[in-house]
């Protein structure tokens, strides 16, 4: 967007929020909360995520590096996890993700990045070995094997951003291809169908498991990463076929019409058996499960497959949402994952990708909606994924334009 009142308000709000998060000792009102999510090396809710905001502000010249360095120091404090619980959102991979962005502008971070790279390579290789062993047994995948938050789609997003032509990147992409290949059970369900509920655990309400469309925990993340790899010339054998297989499944369950389509967040076995998705199951337009994420994945797939119809349908889905007050009202939150910031950033990313003037025209109104909500927000949640750090990063990006690669929103599988 050009410099307009909404853009000026976006930058002003981003500056205000970032200033409130300048000091790690005061960012959490009342002290840092308990729980893994708030640990320093957590991208979602800890110092790592807030460091990303300050890194991007420094990279674009909107702030100096002192604050970013303070937060990076806080993020790497203590023992860094490279164990089985490490993933894009936690531990060595999360720290490698943010440090890579800092290292593109300052050589002072190269040595620590080398150590984080080594740990992340080990984590990824271990996860790949376990995943291939599971496929060899013809078992269905657990959610944490392939999703963006905990699994190999997330690690793939990092490696594609960090070193696209590295062997580990091709290995992860080859795994994502294999993830989509039919298992020898003739069930009619896709190979990524999980035997667990949407929480990732067994539940009586999901006796046959579920199929997940979302970017956070479903096949949408694999679709996005594979499509991005094709668009960047990192083409592994079978990648096009894999994208087409995922698209065939998402097309089968797409609802609405081509002017206002939508996709369910997930399917139960009962819905799959009945071949019916009730309109009440339409997810709110969030990044994690809703159109903010699924439409972007479809747009990327259409671009990768050189399918202009798919691109148009994806953009229509987002545009219809942006123009529907009932859908917008379903996002009272301000964050990236469940709120307006995620929708705004996906809309900006999609409009920027293809120059869609109609989506671009809706950005000022949604920007004003978000800045107004943030001005009235008294929750004081500083998190990247659900709090003010993520919202500030979106408004900063909207106001300044995209920084040069690597893109910060790779951790959302949006770029």
C-alpha positions as a LaTeX table, in Angstrom:
\begin{tabular}{lrrr}
\hline
Residue & $x$ (\AA) & $y$ (\AA) & $z$ (\AA) \\
\hline
Unk1 & 0.00 & 0.00 & 0.00 \\
Unk2 & 1.09 & 3.56 & $-0.59$ \\
Unk3 & 1.58 & 5.95 & 2.32 \\
Unk4 & $-1.99$ & 6.53 & 3.44 \\
Unk5 & $-3.64$ & 7.23 & 6.77 \\
Unk6 & $-4.07$ & 3.47 & 7.49 \\
Unk7 & $-0.41$ & 2.84 & 6.66 \\
Unk8 & 0.74 & 5.66 & 8.90 \\
Unk9 & $-1.52$ & 4.32 & 11.65 \\
Unk10 & $-0.11$ & 0.83 & 11.10 \\
Unk11 & 3.47 & 2.02 & 11.49 \\
Unk12 & 2.59 & 4.16 & 14.49 \\
Unk13 & 0.85 & 1.23 & 16.20 \\
Unk14 & 3.72 & $-1.12$ & 15.35 \\
Unk15 & 6.22 & 1.35 & 16.82 \\
Unk16 & 4.15 & 1.72 & 19.98 \\
Unk17 & 3.80 & $-2.03$ & 20.48 \\
Unk18 & 7.48 & $-2.67$ & 19.78 \\
Unk19 & 8.52 & 0.03 & 22.24 \\
Unk20 & 6.43 & $-1.66$ & 24.94 \\
Unk21 & 8.34 & $-4.87$ & 24.18 \\
Unk22 & 11.81 & $-3.34$ & 24.19 \\
Unk23 & 12.90 & $-4.77$ & 27.54 \\
Unk24 & 12.68 & $-8.52$ & 28.28 \\
Unk25 & 12.36 & $-7.80$ & 31.99 \\
Unk26 & 9.15 & $-5.81$ & 31.55 \\
Unk27 & 7.55 & $-7.29$ & 28.40 \\
Unk28 & 5.40 & $-9.66$ & 30.44 \\
Unk29 & 3.22 & $-7.60$ & 32.74 \\
Unk30 & 3.38 & $-9.20$ & 36.18 \\
Unk31 & 6.32 & $-11.38$ & 35.19 \\
Unk32 & 6.82 & $-14.13$ & 32.64 \\
Unk33 & 4.14 & $-16.84$ & 32.91 \\
Unk34 & 4.83 & $-20.49$ & 33.62 \\
Unk35 & 4.77 & $-23.14$ & 30.93 \\
Unk36 & 6.86 & $-24.33$ & 27.99 \\
Unk37 & 5.25 & $-21.84$ & 25.61 \\
Unk38 & 6.84 & $-18.94$ & 27.52 \\
Unk39 & 10.34 & $-20.48$ & 27.67 \\
Unk40 & 12.97 & $-18.27$ & 26.02 \\
Unk41 & 13.49 & $-20.61$ & 23.07 \\
Unk42 & 9.78 & $-20.77$ & 22.19 \\
Unk43 & 8.93 & $-19.03$ & 18.93 \\
Unk44 & 5.21 & $-18.96$ & 19.68 \\
Unk45 & 5.28 & $-17.37$ & 23.09 \\
Unk46 & 8.81 & $-16.87$ & 24.34 \\
Unk47 & 11.74 & $-14.56$ & 23.80 \\
Unk48 & 12.54 & $-16.09$ & 20.40 \\
Unk49 & 9.28 & $-14.85$ & 18.94 \\
Unk50 & 9.63 & $-11.34$ & 20.32 \\
Unk51 & 13.23 & $-11.27$ & 19.11 \\
Unk52 & 11.94 & $-11.87$ & 15.58 \\
Unk53 & 9.92 & $-8.65$ & 15.73 \\
Unk54 & 12.94 & $-6.60$ & 16.73 \\
Unk55 & 15.20 & $-8.32$ & 14.20 \\
Unk56 & 12.84 & $-7.45$ & 11.36 \\
Unk57 & 12.56 & $-3.86$ & 12.54 \\
Unk58 & 16.34 & $-3.61$ & 12.60 \\
Unk59 & 16.71 & $-5.28$ & 9.20 \\
Unk60 & 14.41 & $-2.68$ & 7.64 \\
Unk61 & 16.08 & 0.26 & 9.37 \\
Unk62 & 13.05 & 1.03 & 11.52 \\
Unk63 & 14.99 & 0.41 & 14.74 \\
Unk64 & 18.57 & $-0.14$ & 15.87 \\
Unk65 & 20.15 & $-3.50$ & 16.55 \\
Unk66 & 20.60 & $-3.01$ & 20.28 \\
Unk67 & 17.07 & $-4.12$ & 21.16 \\
Unk68 & 17.21 & $-7.06$ & 18.76 \\
Unk69 & 20.51 & $-8.17$ & 20.28 \\
Unk70 & 19.10 & $-7.91$ & 23.81 \\
Unk71 & 16.23 & $-10.19$ & 22.87 \\
Unk72 & 18.45 & $-12.62$ & 20.97 \\
Unk73 & 20.63 & $-12.88$ & 24.05 \\
Unk74 & 17.55 & $-13.61$ & 26.15 \\
Unk75 & 16.37 & $-16.22$ & 23.64 \\
Unk76 & 19.59 & $-18.25$ & 23.68 \\
Unk77 & 20.00 & $-18.04$ & 27.45 \\
Unk78 & 20.19 & $-21.44$ & 29.14 \\
Unk79 & 20.28 & $-24.93$ & 27.69 \\
Unk80 & 19.02 & $-25.08$ & 24.10 \\
Unk81 & 16.94 & $-28.11$ & 23.22 \\
Unk82 & 17.98 & $-30.31$ & 20.32 \\
Unk83 & 16.05 & $-33.29$ & 21.67 \\
Unk84 & 12.93 & $-34.98$ & 20.33 \\
Unk85 & 10.81 & $-32.00$ & 21.41 \\
Unk86 & 12.75 & $-29.56$ & 19.20 \\
Unk87 & 10.94 & $-28.15$ & 16.17 \\
Unk88 & 10.49 & $-24.96$ & 14.19 \\
Unk89 & 8.62 & $-23.42$ & 17.11 \\
Unk90 & 10.91 & $-24.60$ & 19.90 \\
Unk91 & 14.56 & $-25.24$ & 20.64 \\
Unk92 & 17.51 & $-25.18$ & 18.28 \\
Unk93 & 15.46 & $-24.96$ & 15.05 \\
Unk94 & 13.48 & $-21.97$ & 16.35 \\
Unk95 & 16.68 & $-20.21$ & 17.38 \\
Unk96 & 18.31 & $-21.06$ & 14.04 \\
Unk97 & 15.30 & $-19.60$ & 12.26 \\
Unk98 & 15.53 & $-16.21$ & 13.98 \\
Unk99 & 19.33 & $-16.10$ & 14.06 \\
Unk100 & 19.47 & $-16.69$ & 10.32 \\
Unk101 & 17.54 & $-13.47$ & 9.83 \\
Unk102 & 19.87 & $-11.56$ & 12.10 \\
Unk103 & 22.95 & $-13.05$ & 10.44 \\
Unk104 & 21.91 & $-11.73$ & 7.03 \\
Unk105 & 22.57 & $-8.23$ & 8.37 \\
Unk106 & 25.32 & $-8.77$ & 10.95 \\
Unk107 & 28.33 & $-11.09$ & 10.93 \\
Unk108 & 28.34 & $-11.17$ & 14.74 \\
Unk109 & 25.73 & $-13.94$ & 14.65 \\
Unk110 & 27.43 & $-16.27$ & 12.18 \\
Unk111 & 29.28 & $-18.37$ & 14.76 \\
Unk112 & 26.22 & $-19.11$ & 16.87 \\
Unk113 & 24.22 & $-19.76$ & 13.69 \\
Unk114 & 26.74 & $-22.43$ & 12.69 \\
Unk115 & 26.18 & $-24.23$ & 16.01 \\
Unk116 & 22.41 & $-23.92$ & 15.73 \\
Unk117 & 22.55 & $-25.17$ & 12.14 \\
Unk118 & 24.43 & $-28.29$ & 13.25 \\
Unk119 & 21.91 & $-29.02$ & 15.99 \\
Unk120 & 18.97 & $-28.44$ & 13.63 \\
Unk121 & 20.44 & $-30.78$ & 11.04 \\
Unk122 & 20.67 & $-33.51$ & 13.68 \\
Unk123 & 17.09 & $-32.91$ & 14.82 \\
Unk124 & 15.85 & $-33.06$ & 11.23 \\
Unk125 & 17.74 & $-36.22$ & 10.33 \\
Unk126 & 16.41 & $-37.98$ & 13.42 \\
Unk127 & 12.86 & $-36.96$ & 12.59 \\
Unk128 & 13.24 & $-38.07$ & 8.98 \\
Unk129 & 14.51 & $-41.48$ & 10.03 \\
Unk130 & 11.52 & $-42.02$ & 12.31 \\
Unk131 & 9.08 & $-40.81$ & 9.66 \\
Unk132 & 10.39 & $-43.14$ & 6.96 \\
Unk133 & 10.31 & $-46.06$ & 9.39 \\
Unk134 & 6.65 & $-45.30$ & 10.08 \\
Unk135 & 5.84 & $-45.22$ & 6.36 \\
Unk136 & 7.73 & $-48.49$ & 5.87 \\
Unk137 & 5.36 & $-50.02$ & 8.44 \\
Unk138 & 2.38 & $-48.64$ & 6.45 \\
Unk139 & 1.07 & $-46.87$ & 9.55 \\
Unk140 & $-0.79$ & $-43.59$ & 9.58 \\
Unk141 & 1.18 & $-40.53$ & 10.66 \\
Unk142 & 0.95 & $-38.89$ & 14.06 \\
Unk143 & 0.26 & $-35.17$ & 13.87 \\
Unk144 & 3.65 & $-34.22$ & 15.24 \\
Unk145 & 5.42 & $-36.06$ & 12.42 \\
Unk146 & 4.48 & $-33.73$ & 9.59 \\
Unk147 & 2.69 & $-30.62$ & 10.84 \\
Unk148 & 4.14 & $-27.11$ & 10.78 \\
Unk149 & 4.26 & $-26.46$ & 14.51 \\
Unk150 & 5.95 & $-29.67$ & 15.67 \\
Unk151 & 6.86 & $-31.63$ & 12.59 \\
Unk152 & 8.75 & $-31.92$ & 9.35 \\
Unk153 & 6.75 & $-29.35$ & 7.40 \\
Unk154 & 8.01 & $-26.78$ & 9.88 \\
Unk155 & 11.58 & $-28.02$ & 9.66 \\
Unk156 & 11.21 & $-28.01$ & 5.89 \\
Unk157 & 10.05 & $-24.39$ & 5.97 \\
Unk158 & 13.19 & $-23.47$ & 7.87 \\
Unk159 & 15.59 & $-25.40$ & 5.65 \\
Unk160 & 13.98 & $-24.09$ & 2.45 \\
Unk161 & 14.53 & $-20.57$ & 3.78 \\
Unk162 & 17.98 & $-21.16$ & 5.29 \\
Unk163 & 19.68 & $-23.23$ & 2.57 \\
Unk164 & 17.30 & $-24.20$ & $-0.25$ \\
Unk165 & 19.82 & $-26.32$ & $-2.15$ \\
Unk166 & 21.24 & $-28.18$ & 0.86 \\
Unk167 & 20.89 & $-31.97$ & 0.91 \\
Unk168 & 18.75 & $-31.79$ & 4.07 \\
Unk169 & 16.24 & $-29.56$ & 2.31 \\
Unk170 & 15.84 & $-32.03$ & $-0.52$ \\
Unk171 & 15.55 & $-34.87$ & 2.00 \\
Unk172 & 12.68 & $-33.14$ & 3.80 \\
Unk173 & 10.93 & $-32.35$ & 0.52 \\
Unk174 & 11.37 & $-35.98$ & $-0.58$ \\
Unk175 & 9.73 & $-37.05$ & 2.68 \\
Unk176 & 6.79 & $-34.68$ & 2.08 \\
Unk177 & 6.37 & $-36.25$ & $-1.35$ \\
Unk178 & 6.37 & $-39.71$ & 0.21 \\
Unk179 & 3.87 & $-38.54$ & 2.84 \\
Unk180 & 1.30 & $-38.04$ & 0.08 \\
Unk181 & 1.78 & $-41.42$ & $-1.59$ \\
Unk182 & $-1.07$ & $-43.87$ & $-0.92$ \\
Unk183 & $-0.58$ & $-46.37$ & 1.87 \\
Unk184 & $-1.36$ & $-50.02$ & 1.03 \\
Unk185 & $-4.62$ & $-50.16$ & 2.98 \\
Unk186 & $-7.17$ & $-49.35$ & 0.22 \\
Unk187 & $-9.26$ & $-47.32$ & 2.65 \\
Unk188 & $-9.93$ & $-44.50$ & 0.23 \\
Unk189 & $-8.48$ & $-42.07$ & 2.75 \\
Unk190 & $-5.43$ & $-39.97$ & 1.95 \\
Unk191 & $-2.07$ & $-41.11$ & 3.26 \\
Unk192 & $-1.89$ & $-38.11$ & 5.62 \\
Unk193 & $-5.14$ & $-39.07$ & 7.40 \\
Unk194 & $-4.38$ & $-39.35$ & 11.11 \\
Unk195 & $-5.78$ & $-41.85$ & 13.60 \\
Unk196 & $-6.06$ & $-39.13$ & 16.26 \\
Unk197 & $-8.38$ & $-36.21$ & 16.95 \\
Unk198 & $-7.56$ & $-32.60$ & 15.95 \\
Unk199 & $-5.83$ & $-32.19$ & 19.32 \\
Unk200 & $-3.26$ & $-34.76$ & 18.24 \\
Unk201 & $-4.49$ & $-37.31$ & 20.80 \\
Unk202 & $-7.01$ & $-40.15$ & 20.76 \\
Unk203 & $-10.58$ & $-39.01$ & 21.49 \\
Unk204 & $-13.90$ & $-40.83$ & 21.58 \\
Unk205 & $-15.47$ & $-38.23$ & 19.28 \\
Unk206 & $-13.01$ & $-39.19$ & 16.53 \\
Unk207 & $-13.00$ & $-43.00$ & 16.49 \\
Unk208 & $-11.65$ & $-43.04$ & 12.95 \\
Unk209 & $-9.27$ & $-40.15$ & 13.35 \\
Unk210 & $-9.40$ & $-37.11$ & 11.10 \\
Unk211 & $-8.08$ & $-35.44$ & 7.98 \\
Unk212 & $-6.69$ & $-31.95$ & 8.51 \\
Unk213 & $-6.59$ & $-29.13$ & 5.94 \\
Unk214 & $-4.95$ & $-26.44$ & 8.07 \\
Unk215 & $-1.55$ & $-24.78$ & 7.83 \\
Unk216 & $-0.75$ & $-25.24$ & 11.50 \\
Unk217 & $-1.49$ & $-28.94$ & 11.92 \\
Unk218 & $-2.64$ & $-30.27$ & 8.57 \\
Unk219 & $-1.71$ & $-31.03$ & 5.00 \\
Unk220 & $-1.94$ & $-27.35$ & 4.09 \\
Unk221 & 1.59 & $-26.82$ & 5.40 \\
Unk222 & 3.01 & $-29.60$ & 3.21 \\
Unk223 & 1.13 & $-28.16$ & 0.21 \\
Unk224 & 2.61 & $-24.74$ & 0.87 \\
Unk225 & 6.19 & $-25.94$ & 1.40 \\
Unk226 & 6.18 & $-28.18$ & $-1.67$ \\
Unk227 & 4.68 & $-25.40$ & $-3.79$ \\
Unk228 & 7.23 & $-22.87$ & $-2.55$ \\
Unk229 & 10.03 & $-25.30$ & $-3.35$ \\
Unk230 & 8.80 & $-25.64$ & $-6.93$ \\
Unk231 & 8.48 & $-21.89$ & $-7.31$ \\
Unk232 & 12.07 & $-21.46$ & $-6.08$ \\
Unk233 & 13.48 & $-24.07$ & $-8.41$ \\
Unk234 & 14.10 & $-26.70$ & $-5.74$ \\
Unk235 & 12.37 & $-29.51$ & $-7.58$ \\
Unk236 & 12.62 & $-32.99$ & $-6.08$ \\
Unk237 & 11.26 & $-36.02$ & $-7.94$ \\
Unk238 & 7.51 & $-36.40$ & $-7.48$ \\
Unk239 & 6.92 & $-32.92$ & $-6.04$ \\
Unk240 & 4.46 & $-31.90$ & $-8.76$ \\
Unk241 & 2.57 & $-35.18$ & $-8.34$ \\
Unk242 & 2.45 & $-34.64$ & $-4.58$ \\
Unk243 & 1.04 & $-31.12$ & $-4.97$ \\
Unk244 & $-1.55$ & $-32.46$ & $-7.40$ \\
Unk245 & $-2.56$ & $-35.25$ & $-5.00$ \\
Unk246 & $-3.11$ & $-32.80$ & $-2.17$ \\
Unk247 & $-5.01$ & $-30.45$ & $-4.45$ \\
Unk248 & $-7.26$ & $-33.26$ & $-5.65$ \\
Unk249 & $-8.26$ & $-33.97$ & $-2.04$ \\
Unk250 & $-8.80$ & $-30.32$ & $-1.14$ \\
Unk251 & $-10.84$ & $-29.86$ & $-4.35$ \\
Unk252 & $-13.01$ & $-32.81$ & $-3.40$ \\
Unk253 & $-13.98$ & $-31.15$ & $-0.13$ \\
Unk254 & $-14.07$ & $-27.53$ & $-1.22$ \\
Unk255 & $-17.40$ & $-25.91$ & $-0.36$ \\
Unk256 & $-19.31$ & $-22.92$ & $-1.72$ \\
Unk257 & $-18.81$ & $-21.86$ & $-5.32$ \\
Unk258 & $-15.89$ & $-20.43$ & $-7.28$ \\
Unk259 & $-16.75$ & $-16.87$ & $-6.29$ \\
Unk260 & $-16.83$ & $-17.59$ & $-2.54$ \\
Unk261 & $-15.25$ & $-20.99$ & $-1.86$ \\
Unk262 & $-14.11$ & $-22.31$ & 1.50 \\
Unk263 & $-12.48$ & $-25.42$ & 2.87 \\
Unk264 & $-13.26$ & $-27.24$ & 6.12 \\
Unk265 & $-10.63$ & $-27.12$ & 8.84 \\
Unk266 & $-10.74$ & $-30.87$ & 9.22 \\
Unk267 & $-12.90$ & $-33.91$ & 8.50 \\
Unk268 & $-14.04$ & $-36.67$ & 10.80 \\
Unk269 & $-14.44$ & $-40.22$ & 9.56 \\
Unk270 & $-18.21$ & $-39.75$ & 9.72 \\
Unk271 & $-18.07$ & $-36.74$ & 7.41 \\
Unk272 & $-15.77$ & $-38.55$ & 5.02 \\
Unk273 & $-18.07$ & $-41.58$ & 4.98 \\
Unk274 & $-21.20$ & $-39.47$ & 4.51 \\
Unk275 & $-19.41$ & $-37.32$ & 1.91 \\
Unk276 & $-20.95$ & $-34.24$ & 3.50 \\
Unk277 & $-19.63$ & $-31.13$ & 5.25 \\
Unk278 & $-22.29$ & $-29.09$ & 7.02 \\
Unk279 & $-22.06$ & $-25.33$ & 6.49 \\
Unk280 & $-21.83$ & $-24.88$ & 10.28 \\
Unk281 & $-18.41$ & $-26.53$ & 10.10 \\
Unk282 & $-16.93$ & $-23.67$ & 8.12 \\
Unk283 & $-13.92$ & $-22.55$ & 10.17 \\
Unk284 & $-13.45$ & $-18.93$ & 11.12 \\
Unk285 & $-11.03$ & $-17.19$ & 8.72 \\
Unk286 & $-7.95$ & $-17.67$ & 10.85 \\
Unk287 & $-4.44$ & $-18.59$ & 9.74 \\
Unk288 & $-4.25$ & $-21.90$ & 11.59 \\
Unk289 & $-7.35$ & $-23.60$ & 10.16 \\
Unk290 & $-9.27$ & $-21.05$ & 8.11 \\
Unk291 & $-9.09$ & $-19.28$ & 4.81 \\
Unk292 & $-6.14$ & $-17.09$ & 5.83 \\
Unk293 & $-3.96$ & $-20.16$ & 5.56 \\
Unk294 & $-5.80$ & $-22.48$ & 3.19 \\
Unk295 & $-6.31$ & $-19.84$ & 0.49 \\
Unk296 & $-2.63$ & $-18.90$ & 0.52 \\
Unk297 & $-1.63$ & $-22.56$ & 0.20 \\
Unk298 & $-4.01$ & $-22.92$ & $-2.75$ \\
Unk299 & $-2.65$ & $-19.78$ & $-4.40$ \\
Unk300 & 0.91 & $-21.07$ & $-4.07$ \\
Unk301 & $-0.14$ & $-24.44$ & $-5.46$ \\
Unk302 & $-1.81$ & $-22.76$ & $-8.42$ \\
Unk303 & 1.30 & $-20.73$ & $-9.14$ \\
Unk304 & 3.53 & $-23.78$ & $-8.82$ \\
Unk305 & 1.31 & $-25.84$ & $-11.13$ \\
Unk306 & 0.82 & $-22.91$ & $-13.53$ \\
Unk307 & $-2.92$ & $-23.21$ & $-12.96$ \\
Unk308 & $-4.49$ & $-19.73$ & $-13.20$ \\
Unk309 & $-7.94$ & $-21.06$ & $-12.33$ \\
Unk310 & $-6.69$ & $-22.39$ & $-8.98$ \\
Unk311 & $-4.98$ & $-19.08$ & $-8.27$ \\
Unk312 & $-8.19$ & $-17.20$ & $-9.02$ \\
Unk313 & $-10.32$ & $-19.47$ & $-6.87$ \\
Unk314 & $-7.91$ & $-19.03$ & $-3.96$ \\
Unk315 & $-7.95$ & $-15.25$ & $-4.30$ \\
Unk316 & $-11.74$ & $-15.26$ & $-4.63$ \\
Unk317 & $-11.97$ & $-17.19$ & $-1.37$ \\
Unk318 & $-9.96$ & $-14.57$ & 0.48 \\
Unk319 & $-11.67$ & $-11.63$ & $-1.19$ \\
Unk320 & $-15.14$ & $-12.96$ & $-0.35$ \\
Unk321 & $-14.07$ & $-13.27$ & 3.27 \\
Unk322 & $-12.65$ & $-9.76$ & 3.42 \\
Unk323 & $-15.96$ & $-8.42$ & 2.09 \\
Unk324 & $-18.15$ & $-10.43$ & 4.47 \\
Unk325 & $-18.79$ & $-8.65$ & 7.80 \\
Unk326 & $-20.09$ & $-11.88$ & 9.34 \\
Unk327 & $-16.82$ & $-13.62$ & 8.62 \\
Unk328 & $-14.73$ & $-10.72$ & 9.90 \\
Unk329 & $-16.75$ & $-10.66$ & 13.11 \\
Unk330 & $-15.58$ & $-14.21$ & 13.78 \\
Unk331 & $-12.07$ & $-12.86$ & 14.39 \\
Unk332 & $-12.30$ & $-10.56$ & 17.41 \\
Unk333 & $-8.76$ & $-11.50$ & 18.45 \\
Unk334 & $-5.77$ & $-9.54$ & 17.16 \\
Unk335 & $-3.08$ & $-12.23$ & 16.88 \\
Unk336 & $-1.44$ & $-14.12$ & 14.02 \\
Unk337 & $-2.79$ & $-17.57$ & 14.74 \\
Unk338 & $-6.43$ & $-16.98$ & 15.61 \\
Unk339 & $-6.97$ & $-13.32$ & 14.86 \\
Unk340 & $-7.06$ & $-10.38$ & 12.51 \\
Unk341 & $-3.29$ & $-10.07$ & 12.15 \\
Unk342 & $-3.10$ & $-13.48$ & 10.49 \\
Unk343 & $-5.87$ & $-12.61$ & 8.05 \\
Unk344 & $-4.36$ & $-9.21$ & 7.25 \\
Unk345 & $-0.92$ & $-10.62$ & 6.62 \\
Unk346 & $-2.19$ & $-13.46$ & 4.43 \\
Unk347 & $-4.21$ & $-10.92$ & 2.44 \\
Unk348 & $-1.19$ & $-8.66$ & 2.05 \\
Unk349 & 1.01 & $-11.57$ & 1.02 \\
Unk350 & $-1.52$ & $-12.86$ & $-1.54$ \\
Unk351 & $-2.18$ & $-9.41$ & $-2.99$ \\
Unk352 & 1.54 & $-8.70$ & $-3.25$ \\
Unk353 & 2.20 & $-12.06$ & $-4.93$ \\
Unk354 & 0.00 & $-11.47$ & $-7.96$ \\
Unk355 & $-0.84$ & $-7.77$ & $-7.80$ \\
Unk356 & $-4.49$ & $-8.45$ & $-7.03$ \\
Unk357 & $-6.00$ & $-4.95$ & $-6.94$ \\
Unk358 & $-9.28$ & $-6.06$ & $-5.38$ \\
Unk359 & $-7.59$ & $-7.64$ & $-2.36$ \\
Unk360 & $-5.26$ & $-4.65$ & $-2.09$ \\
Unk361 & $-8.27$ & $-2.36$ & $-1.95$ \\
Unk362 & $-9.56$ & $-4.20$ & 1.13 \\
Unk363 & $-6.31$ & $-3.90$ & 3.10 \\
Unk364 & $-6.85$ & $-0.38$ & 4.51 \\
Unk365 & $-10.20$ & $-1.31$ & 6.02 \\
Unk366 & $-8.83$ & $-4.44$ & 7.69 \\
Unk367 & $-5.75$ & $-2.51$ & 8.82 \\
Unk368 & $-7.94$ & 0.09 & 10.48 \\
Unk369 & $-9.96$ & $-2.68$ & 12.12 \\
Unk370 & $-6.81$ & $-4.25$ & 13.56 \\
Unk371 & $-5.21$ & $-1.01$ & 14.77 \\
Unk372 & $-8.46$ & 0.03 & 16.44 \\
Unk373 & $-8.72$ & $-3.34$ & 18.20 \\
Unk374 & $-5.11$ & $-3.11$ & 19.35 \\
Unk375 & $-5.68$ & 0.39 & 20.73 \\
Unk376 & $-8.53$ & $-1.04$ & 22.81 \\
Unk377 & $-6.76$ & $-4.27$ & 23.79 \\
Unk378 & $-5.83$ & $-4.45$ & 27.47 \\
Unk379 & $-4.69$ & $-8.09$ & 27.62 \\
Unk380 & $-0.97$ & $-7.19$ & 27.43 \\
Unk381 & $-0.08$ & $-10.50$ & 25.80 \\
Unk382 & 3.37 & $-10.02$ & 24.23 \\
Unk383 & 3.54 & $-13.33$ & 22.30 \\
Unk384 & 4.46 & $-13.64$ & 18.64 \\
Unk385 & 1.77 & $-16.15$ & 17.68 \\
Unk386 & $-1.21$ & $-14.90$ & 19.65 \\
Unk387 & $-0.11$ & $-11.54$ & 21.06 \\
Unk388 & 1.10 & $-8.07$ & 20.28 \\
Unk389 & 4.52 & $-9.04$ & 18.88 \\
Unk390 & 2.90 & $-10.83$ & 15.96 \\
Unk391 & 0.39 & $-8.05$ & 15.34 \\
Unk392 & 3.18 & $-5.46$ & 15.46 \\
Unk393 & 5.22 & $-7.48$ & 12.95 \\
Unk394 & 2.29 & $-7.62$ & 10.54 \\
Unk395 & 1.66 & $-3.87$ & 10.79 \\
Unk396 & 5.37 & $-3.14$ & 10.44 \\
Unk397 & 5.56 & $-5.26$ & 7.28 \\
Unk398 & 2.45 & $-3.71$ & 5.80 \\
Unk399 & 3.82 & $-0.24$ & 6.40 \\
Unk400 & 7.41 & $-0.77$ & 5.27 \\
Unk401 & 6.97 & $-3.41$ & 2.57 \\
Unk402 & 8.57 & $-6.82$ & 2.58 \\
Unk403 & 12.17 & $-6.97$ & 3.75 \\
Unk404 & 14.59 & $-8.84$ & 1.50 \\
Unk405 & 14.71 & $-12.62$ & 1.95 \\
Unk406 & 14.75 & $-14.56$ & 4.15 \\
Unk407 & 11.10 & $-13.78$ & 4.84 \\
Unk408 & 10.01 & $-13.82$ & 8.47 \\
Unk409 & 6.61 & $-15.34$ & 7.60 \\
Unk410 & 8.24 & $-18.59$ & 6.47 \\
Unk411 & 7.43 & $-19.89$ & 9.95 \\
Unk412 & 3.74 & $-19.48$ & 9.01 \\
Unk413 & 4.27 & $-21.29$ & 5.67 \\
Unk414 & 3.07 & $-18.11$ & 3.93 \\
Unk415 & 6.33 & $-17.34$ & 2.12 \\
\hline
\end{tabular}
